[in-house]
């Protein structure tokens, strides 16, 4: 197995490849691809899916939503400029493709889910790179940063944490700010309690309830997985979370409720640890992994174990552009089927020569696609 160690790297930075050297050039995938790989046994997946007891012909509201959304985007692109018309236009997944993926899920016993910011967008948490996402929002505020990614860079944060705290306050729903202004006290113990889970979160929870979920590796720091009911031993928060914080100077630990008011108001939290002679005054940083910081060793330890057990991996709502999490697919054995649920086609930033692409790509809104899969499985949501 290739060495899987490293710091969180921005998409615009270069880093040593954690997987075998080289990348397969020119790899192309088909939208909602039904391409099958003999090495993974995916050839029989479609054959079995055609006779499997799952719904294949019914049009669901979610599937209609996907189709109408794709049609609307196509219609709008016809009236846009040449630059915007070249953007990828997703189409709705076909019933046979949903049936094939449903068959893979039905027969799998140890599924690994890799999630990104896309699954929390409907919860009110912006993603990073889409129009109206975090980087787009950051660019519209006068925060004095060379580029939006610097807001999450550890060196910039240590030099001036004010932009991060100022922007963090804008992520909270406005009603929470009003409540905080009235109560002027901390009442929430967890950052996740501020948001409601999406249908995709409930889809992952359903996999656990069916005893099929091996692990959910998430790049998200919102912790909404736990509010959806996922067990703590099933979730690996690759980039940390907001549930705790620590002083960068004296290392004192803080609970979320101890710095929540500062996140809501945009005021920098400084450490108040003191004795008779001194007060620390260090910067309190939430326990999220900034660019330039090492990813928790727990991620690599669990991945070493899970790669030998996994029999299906599903990637949902991520651009696969941030290392080292983007390279998880490189260390999964080629025999394991891989499914993508996303708004557009993606591939690992540095794909290894052994990575053969996704077996199936279901492109569209994550919530609609996962709901269609649940209906194909005839599982109650």
C-alpha positions in Angstrom: 0.0 0.0 0.0 1.4 3.4 -0.8 2.3 5.7 2.0 -0.7 7.9 2.9 0.6 10.7 5.1 0.7 14.4 4.7 -0.7 17.9 5.4 -3.9 19.3 4.0 -3.0 20.9 0.7 -4.9 23.5 -1.3 -6.0 22.7 -4.8 -3.6 25.4 -6.1 -0.6 24.0 -4.3 1.8 21.3 -5.2 2.6 18.4 -2.9 4.4 15.1 -3.1 2.2 12.4 -4.4 1.0 10.0 -1.7 0.1 7.3 -4.1 2.3 5.6 -6.7 4.1 8.0 -9.0 2.5 9.1 -12.2 -1.1 9.7 -13.3 -3.0 8.0 -16.0 -3.3 10.8 -18.7 -6.4 11.3 -20.8 -8.7 9.2 -18.6 -12.3 10.0 -19.7 -15.6 9.0 -18.2 -19.1 9.1 -19.6 -21.9 11.0 -17.9 -23.9 8.5 -15.9 -21.4 6.0 -17.2 -22.5 2.4 -17.4 -18.9 1.4 -18.2 -18.1 -1.8 -16.3 -14.7 -3.1 -15.3 -14.0 -6.8 -15.5 -11.5 -6.7 -12.6 -14.2 -5.4 -10.2 -16.9 -7.8 -11.3 -19.1 -4.9 -12.3 -20.1 -6.7 -15.5 -22.6 -8.8 -13.6 -23.9 -5.9 -11.6 -26.1 -4.6 -14.4 -27.2 -8.0 -15.4 -28.3 -8.8 -11.9 -29.8 -5.3 -11.4 -32.1 -5.9 -14.4 -33.7 -8.9 -12.6 -33.3 -7.6 -9.1 -36.6 -6.8 -7.2 -36.2 -3.0 -7.4 -38.2 -0.3 -9.0 -36.8 0.5 -12.5 -39.6 2.1 -14.5 -41.3 4.5 -12.1 -40.6 8.2 -12.4 -40.3 9.7 -8.9 -40.6 13.4 -8.0 -36.9 13.5 -7.2 -36.1 12.0 -10.7 -38.4 14.5 -12.3 -36.7 17.3 -10.3 -33.3 16.2 -11.7 -34.7 16.1 -15.2 -36.4 19.5 -15.0 -33.4 21.0 -13.3 -31.1 19.7 -16.1 -33.5 21.0 -18.7 -33.7 24.4 -17.1 -29.9 24.7 -17.0 -29.7 23.6 -20.6 -32.3 26.2 -21.6 -30.5 29.0 -19.6 -27.1 28.1 -21.2 -28.6 28.7 -24.7 -29.0 32.4 -23.7 -25.7 32.8 -21.9 -22.3 33.8 -23.1 -19.9 31.4 -24.9 -17.8 31.0 -21.8 -20.7 30.0 -19.6 -22.3 27.8 -22.2 -19.2 25.6 -22.1 -19.9 24.6 -18.6 -20.9 21.0 -17.9 -24.7 20.4 -18.1 -25.8 17.4 -16.0 -28.6 15.1 -17.2 -30.9 13.0 -15.1 -29.8 9.5 -14.2 -31.5 6.7 -16.1 -33.7 4.1 -14.3 -31.3 1.2 -15.3 -28.3 3.1 -13.8 -30.2 3.7 -10.5 -31.1 0.0 -10.5 -27.5 -1.0 -11.1 -26.2 1.2 -8.3 -29.1 0.0 -6.0 -28.0 -3.6 -6.7 -24.4 -2.8 -5.7 -25.6 -1.3 -2.5 -28.0 -4.2 -1.8 -25.3 -6.8 -2.2 -22.6 -4.9 -0.5 -21.8 -5.5 3.2 -19.0 -3.0 4.0 -19.6 0.3 2.2 -17.2 3.3 2.5 -18.7 6.7 1.9 -16.5 9.7 1.0 -18.3 13.0 1.4 -17.6 16.6 0.8 -19.3 20.0 1.2 -21.9 19.2 -1.4 -24.0 17.1 1.0 -24.4 20.1 3.4 -25.4 22.8 0.9 -29.2 22.1 1.4 -28.6 22.4 5.2 -27.5 26.0 4.7 -23.8 25.4 4.8 -22.1 26.7 1.5 -19.7 24.5 -0.4 -16.4 25.9 -1.5 -16.0 26.2 -5.2 -19.4 26.5 -6.8 -21.0 29.8 -7.7 -22.2 31.4 -4.5 -20.0 29.1 -2.5 -17.5 30.0 0.3 -14.7 31.1 -2.0 -17.1 33.2 -4.0 -18.5 34.8 -0.8 -15.0 35.4 0.6 -14.0 37.2 -2.6 -16.9 39.7 -2.2 -15.8 40.8 1.3 -12.9 43.2 1.9 -10.9 40.8 4.2 -7.5 41.8 2.9 -6.6 38.3 1.7 -4.4 37.6 -1.4 -6.8 34.8 -2.4 -9.9 33.2 -0.8 -8.1 30.0 0.2 -5.9 32.0 2.6 -8.8 32.3 5.0 -8.2 28.7 5.9 -4.4 28.8 5.7 -2.7 28.2 9.1 0.0 30.8 8.5 -2.4 33.5 7.7 -4.6 32.6 10.7 -1.7 32.8 13.1 -0.7 36.2 11.7 -4.2 37.6 11.7 -7.2 35.5 12.9 -9.7 38.4 12.5 -10.7 37.6 8.9 -11.6 34.0 9.8 -13.7 34.9 12.8 -15.4 37.7 10.9 -16.3 35.4 8.0 -17.3 32.5 10.3 -20.1 34.7 11.7 -21.6 35.0 8.3 -22.0 31.2 8.0 -24.6 31.1 10.8 -28.3 31.4 10.0 -29.5 35.0 10.7 -32.1 33.8 13.2 -29.3 32.4 15.4 -27.6 35.8 15.5 -30.8 37.4 16.6 -31.4 34.8 19.3 -27.8 35.3 20.5 -28.2 39.0 20.6 -31.3 38.7 22.8 -30.1 35.9 25.1 -26.4 36.9 25.2 -25.5 33.5 26.4 -24.1 30.2 25.0 -26.7 27.5 24.8 -25.5 25.1 22.1 -22.9 22.4 22.9 -22.3 21.4 19.3 -21.8 23.3 16.1 -24.0 20.7 14.3 -27.0 21.6 16.4 -27.2 24.9 14.4 -28.2 23.0 11.2 -30.6 20.3 10.1 -29.4 17.2 8.3 -30.0 16.8 4.5 -31.6 13.9 2.8 -28.1 12.7 1.9 -27.1 12.6 5.5 -30.2 10.5 6.2 -29.2 8.2 3.2 -25.9 7.5 4.9 -27.7 6.9 8.2 -29.9 4.4 6.4 -26.9 2.5 5.3 -25.8 2.2 8.9 -29.2 1.1 10.0 -29.1 -1.6 7.3 -25.7 -2.6 8.8 -23.9 -1.9 5.5 -21.8 1.2 6.4 -18.2 0.4 7.2 -17.1 4.1 7.4 -18.0 7.6 6.4 -14.9 9.6 5.6 -16.0 13.2 5.5 -14.1 16.4 4.6 -16.8 18.5 6.3 -16.3 20.1 9.6 -20.0 20.8 10.4 -20.6 17.5 12.2 -24.1 17.2 10.8 -23.5 13.5 10.4 -24.0 13.1 14.2 -27.2 15.1 14.2 -28.5 12.7 11.5 -27.9 9.9 14.0 -24.7 8.4 12.7 -22.5 6.6 15.3 -19.2 8.2 16.2 -17.3 5.1 15.3 -18.7 5.2 11.8 -17.6 8.8 11.0 -14.1 10.0 10.3 -13.9 13.8 10.2 -10.8 14.1 8.1 -10.5 17.8 8.5 -11.6 18.1 12.1 -14.7 19.9 13.5 -16.0 22.9 15.4 -17.0 20.9 18.5 -13.7 21.9 20.2 -11.0 24.5 20.1 -7.6 25.0 21.5 -5.2 27.8 22.3 -2.3 27.9 19.8 0.0 29.2 22.6 -0.7 27.2 25.8 -2.7 24.4 24.1 -5.6 24.8 26.5 -8.8 23.1 25.2 -12.1 24.9 24.7 -15.6 23.4 24.3 -17.7 24.7 21.5 -20.0 26.5 23.8 -17.1 28.4 25.2 -16.2 30.2 21.9 -19.6 30.0 20.2 -20.5 33.6 21.0 -17.2 34.8 19.3 -18.1 32.8 16.2 -21.5 34.3 16.1 -20.3 37.9 16.6 -17.1 37.6 14.5 -14.9 38.6 17.5 -11.5 36.8 17.8 -11.4 34.5 20.8 -8.2 34.9 22.9 -7.2 32.5 25.6 -8.1 33.7 29.1 -5.9 31.2 31.0 -4.0 33.1 33.6 -2.2 32.9 37.0 -0.8 35.5 39.3 2.0 36.6 37.0 0.6 36.3 33.5 -2.4 35.9 31.2 -1.9 33.7 28.1 -3.8 35.7 25.5 -3.1 33.2 22.7 -5.4 32.8 19.7 -8.1 30.1 20.2 -8.5 28.1 17.0 -11.4 25.7 16.3 -10.2 22.1 15.9 -10.5 22.1 12.1 -7.6 21.2 9.9 -6.3 24.3 8.1 -4.3 24.2 4.9 -0.7 23.5 6.0 -1.7 21.4 9.0 -1.3 17.7 9.4 -4.3 15.5 9.0 -5.1 13.4 12.1 -3.3 10.1 12.2 -6.6 8.4 12.9 -7.6 8.9 9.3 -4.7 6.9 8.1 -5.0 4.2 10.7 -8.6 3.5 9.9 -8.0 3.7 6.2 -5.3 1.0 6.5 -7.8 -1.3 8.1 -10.8 -0.4 6.0 -9.1 -0.8 2.6 -8.9 -4.6 3.2 -12.6 -4.8 4.1 -14.5 -2.4 1.8 -16.6 -3.9 -1.0 -18.1 -0.7 -2.3 -17.1 3.0 -2.2 -19.5 5.9 -2.9 -18.2 9.4 -3.4 -20.7 12.2 -2.7 -20.6 15.9 -3.1 -16.8 16.6 -3.5 -14.5 18.0 -6.1 -11.7 15.6 -5.0 -9.2 18.5 -5.2 -7.8 18.8 -1.7 -5.0 16.5 -0.6 -4.5 14.1 1.0 -8.2 13.1 1.2 -8.5 13.3 -2.5 -6.1 10.3 -2.8 -8.2 7.9 -0.7 -9.4 6.4 -4.0 -5.9 5.6 -5.0 -5.4 3.3 -2.1 -8.7 1.4 -2.5 -8.1 -2.0 -4.3 -9.1 -1.9 -8.0 -11.5 -4.8 -7.5 -13.8 -2.5 -5.4 -16.6 -0.8 -7.4 -16.7 2.9 -7.2 -19.8 5.2 -7.5 -19.8 9.0 -7.9 -22.8 11.1 -6.9 -22.0 14.7 -7.7 -23.1 17.8 -9.7 -20.3 17.3 -12.2 -17.7 14.7 -13.2 -14.6 14.7 -11.0 -11.4 12.6 -10.6 -8.7 12.6 -7.9 -6.3 15.5 -8.3 -3.4 13.1 -8.6 -4.9 9.8 -9.8 -2.6 6.8 -9.6 -2.0 4.6 -12.7 -4.1 1.9 -11.0 -7.1 4.1 -10.7 -9.5 3.1 -13.5 -12.3 5.7 -12.9 -15.8 5.4 -11.5 -18.0 2.5 -12.5 -21.1 4.7 -12.3 -21.5 8.5 -12.2 -24.9 9.7 -11.1 -24.7 13.5 -11.7 -27.1 15.9 -10.2 -28.3 17.2 -6.8 -27.0 14.9 -4.1 -30.3 14.9 -2.2 -32.4 14.0 -5.3 -30.0 11.3 -6.4 -29.8 9.6 -3.0 -33.5 9.8 -2.7 -33.9 8.1 -6.1 -31.5 5.3 -4.9 -33.5 4.8 -1.7 -36.7 4.4 -3.8 -34.9 2.0 -6.1 -33.9 0.0 -3.1 -37.5 0.3 -1.7 -36.1 1.4 1.6 -38.2 3.7 3.7 -36.5 7.1 4.2 
